[in-house]
Amino acid sequence: MEDLQHVTTKFREIKSVLSTYFTQVLPQYEVTPIMIYTLQFLRRNPDSIAVDIANEFGLTRGAVTQLLDKLEQDHLVQRKPHPISRRSLLIQVTDKGQRLSDSILADYDQKIVRLFADYTPEEIKLLRQLLDKLPF
């Protein structure tokens, strides 16, 4: 039980460090965390509509509209007519949005890699195997 408690504590510490790294990367790109989270969500779910974003992040319709307006103004997403529902618009990430997302994640990954500087290749392989066993 003590080992499991130690692991859960470490996971919380890791989450905190990763959140800090993420917030350090974003300002140079002039985006907020919710903007990049939305771009990532839309990349994983390319046929999304505004309500999908609201449900994913627990946002109101008004907040989603403001968010999408900003992303569209910055040419990071585009709204297109839904092929079935006349009342909905599909939201798709633009090429610029994809490039921005890729750049942010590359910078973020470079910060994370520093955490493993003292690990041997064998330790990295073992860590990967253990992480792959997680149920998500």
C-alpha contacts under 8 A as a table, 3 or more apart, distances in Angstrom:
res1	aa1	res2	aa2	distance
1	M	4	L	5.15
1	M	5	Q	6.21
2	E	5	Q	5.09
2	E	6	H	6.20
3	D	6	H	5.04
3	D	7	V	6.26
4	L	7	V	5.02
4	L	8	T	6.25
5	Q	8	T	5.19
5	Q	9	T	6.18
6	H	9	T	5.11
6	H	10	K	6.18
7	V	10	K	5.03
7	V	11	F	6.21
8	T	11	F	5.06
8	T	12	R	6.39
9	T	12	R	5.20
9	T	13	E	6.33
10	K	13	E	4.96
10	K	14	I	6.05
11	F	14	I	4.98
11	F	15	K	6.12
12	R	15	K	5.06
12	R	16	S	6.30
13	E	16	S	5.11
13	E	17	V	6.28
14	I	17	V	5.12
14	I	18	L	6.03
15	K	18	L	5.15
15	K	19	S	6.06
16	S	19	S	5.15
16	S	20	T	6.25
17	V	20	T	5.08
17	V	21	Y	6.22
18	L	21	Y	5.01
18	L	22	F	6.13
18	L	112	I	7.28
19	S	22	F	5.06
19	S	23	T	6.24
20	T	23	T	5.21
20	T	24	Q	6.19
21	Y	24	Q	5.08
21	Y	25	V	6.42
21	Y	108	Y	6.71
21	Y	111	K	6.63
21	Y	112	I	7.63
22	F	25	V	5.27
22	F	26	L	6.45
22	F	108	Y	6.10
23	T	26	L	5.43
23	T	27	P	7.25
23	T	33	P	7.33
24	Q	27	P	6.70
25	V	28	Q	6.48
25	V	29	Y	7.63
25	V	104	I	6.90
25	V	107	D	6.76
25	V	108	Y	6.33
26	L	29	Y	5.42
26	L	30	E	6.44
26	L	31	V	5.86
26	L	32	T	6.60
26	L	33	P	7.26
26	L	104	I	7.07
27	P	30	E	4.94
27	P	31	V	6.38
27	P	32	T	7.57
29	Y	100	L	7.91
29	Y	104	I	7.59
31	V	35	M	6.08
31	V	36	I	6.91
32	T	35	M	5.22
32	T	36	I	6.66
33	P	36	I	5.39
33	P	37	Y	6.06
34	I	37	Y	4.94
34	I	38	T	5.92
35	M	38	T	5.15
35	M	39	L	6.30
35	M	67	L	7.15
35	M	71	L	7.24
36	I	39	L	4.96
36	I	40	Q	6.12
36	I	101	S	6.71
37	Y	40	Q	5.12
37	Y	41	F	6.08
38	T	41	F	4.97
38	T	42	L	6.08
38	T	53	I	7.16
39	L	42	L	5.13
39	L	43	R	6.15
39	L	76	L	7.98
39	L	77	V	7.91
39	L	93	V	6.59
39	L	97	G	7.04
39	L	98	Q	7.81
39	L	101	S	6.95
40	Q	43	R	5.06
40	Q	44	R	6.36
40	Q	101	S	7.21
41	F	44	R	5.21
41	F	45	N	5.98
41	F	53	I	7.86
42	L	45	N	4.79
42	L	46	P	5.20
42	L	47	D	7.74
42	L	48	S	6.62
42	L	91	I	7.43
42	L	92	Q	6.54
42	L	93	V	6.51
43	R	46	P	5.53
43	R	92	Q	7.80
43	R	93	V	6.66
43	R	98	Q	7.93
45	N	48	S	5.88
46	P	91	I	7.41
46	P	92	Q	6.01
46	P	93	V	7.73
47	D	90	L	6.04
47	D	91	I	6.96
47	D	92	Q	7.26
48	S	52	D	5.95
48	S	53	I	7.49
48	S	90	L	5.72
48	S	91	I	5.84
48	S	92	Q	7.59
49	I	52	D	5.47
49	I	53	I	6.98
49	I	88	S	6.64
49	I	89	L	5.89
49	I	90	L	4.97
49	I	91	I	5.73
50	A	53	I	5.28
50	A	54	A	6.37
50	A	61	R	7.57
50	A	64	V	6.59
50	A	65	T	7.54
50	A	88	S	7.93
50	A	89	L	7.49
50	A	90	L	7.78
50	A	91	I	7.29
51	V	54	A	4.87
51	V	55	N	6.06
51	V	61	R	7.18
52	D	55	N	5.16
52	D	56	E	6.07
53	I	56	E	5.06
53	I	57	F	6.18
53	I	59	L	7.57
53	I	64	V	7.02
54	A	57	F	5.55
54	A	58	G	5.38
54	A	59	L	4.55
54	A	60	T	6.04
54	A	61	R	6.45
54	A	64	V	6.19
55	N	58	G	5.24
55	N	59	L	6.84
56	E	59	L	7.96
59	L	63	A	6.00
59	L	64	V	6.37
60	T	63	A	5.16
60	T	64	V	6.29
61	R	64	V	5.12
61	R	65	T	6.12
62	G	65	T	5.05
62	G	66	Q	6.29
63	A	66	Q	5.17
63	A	67	L	6.10
64	V	67	L	4.94
64	V	68	L	5.99
65	T	68	L	5.17
65	T	69	D	5.97
66	Q	69	D	5.03
66	Q	70	K	6.26
67	L	70	K	5.26
67	L	71	L	6.25
68	L	71	L	4.96
68	L	72	E	5.87
68	L	77	V	7.50
69	D	72	E	5.13
69	D	73	Q	5.93
70	K	73	Q	5.00
70	K	74	D	6.21
71	L	74	D	5.17
71	L	75	H	6.27
71	L	76	L	5.18
71	L	77	V	5.67
72	E	75	H	4.80
72	E	76	L	5.68
72	E	77	V	4.96
72	E	78	Q	5.69
72	E	79	R	7.78
73	Q	76	L	7.64
74	D	77	V	7.92
75	H	78	Q	7.10
75	H	94	T	6.89
75	H	96	K	6.79
75	H	97	G	7.12
76	L	93	V	5.95
76	L	94	T	5.31
76	L	95	D	7.51
76	L	96	K	5.65
76	L	97	G	3.99
76	L	98	Q	7.66
77	V	91	I	6.56
77	V	92	Q	5.40
77	V	93	V	4.29
77	V	94	T	5.05
77	V	97	G	6.40
78	Q	91	I	5.73
78	Q	92	Q	5.41
78	Q	93	V	6.44
78	Q	94	T	6.50
79	R	89	L	5.81
79	R	90	L	5.55
79	R	91	I	4.64
79	R	92	Q	6.46
80	K	89	L	5.37
80	K	90	L	5.08
80	K	91	I	6.40
80	K	92	Q	7.68
81	P	86	R	7.13
81	P	88	S	6.91
81	P	89	L	4.81
81	P	90	L	6.06
82	H	85	S	5.48
82	H	86	R	6.30
82	H	87	R	7.85
82	H	88	S	5.67
82	H	89	L	4.90
82	H	90	L	5.32
83	P	86	R	7.59
85	S	88	S	5.54
85	S	89	L	7.98
86	R	89	L	7.75
93	V	96	K	7.91
93	V	97	G	5.54
93	V	98	Q	6.41
94	T	97	G	4.95
94	T	98	Q	6.24
95	D	98	Q	5.02
95	D	99	R	6.18
96	K	99	R	5.13
96	K	100	L	6.10
97	G	100	L	5.09
97	G	101	S	6.04
98	Q	101	S	5.11
98	Q	102	D	6.08
99	R	102	D	5.07
99	R	103	S	6.14
100	L	103	S	5.13
100	L	104	I	6.18
101	S	104	I	5.22
101	S	105	L	6.16
102	D	105	L	5.23
102	D	106	A	6.05
103	S	106	A	5.09
103	S	107	D	6.26
104	I	107	D	5.25
104	I	108	Y	6.08
105	L	108	Y	4.86
105	L	109	D	5.89
106	A	109	D	5.07
106	A	110	Q	6.27
107	D	110	Q	5.13
107	D	111	K	6.62
108	Y	111	K	5.27
108	Y	112	I	6.43
109	D	112	I	4.96
109	D	113	V	6.08
110	Q	113	V	5.20
110	Q	114	R	6.87
111	K	114	R	5.59
111	K	115	L	7.61
112	I	115	L	5.57
112	I	116	F	7.67
113	V	116	F	5.56
113	V	117	A	6.88
114	R	117	A	5.22
115	L	118	D	7.81
116	F	119	Y	5.29
116	F	124	I	7.81
119	Y	122	E	7.96
119	Y	123	E	5.83
119	Y	124	I	6.35
120	T	123	E	5.12
120	T	124	I	6.32
121	P	124	I	5.07
121	P	125	K	6.18
122	E	125	K	5.05
122	E	126	L	6.21
123	E	126	L	5.04
123	E	127	L	6.05
124	I	127	L	5.04
124	I	128	R	6.11
125	K	128	R	5.10
125	K	129	Q	6.28
126	L	129	Q	5.06
126	L	130	L	6.24
127	L	130	L	5.12
127	L	131	L	6.07
128	R	131	L	5.08
128	R	132	D	5.97
129	Q	132	D	5.12
129	Q	133	K	6.61
130	L	133	K	5.34
130	L	134	L	7.24
131	L	134	L	5.47
132	D	135	P	7.93
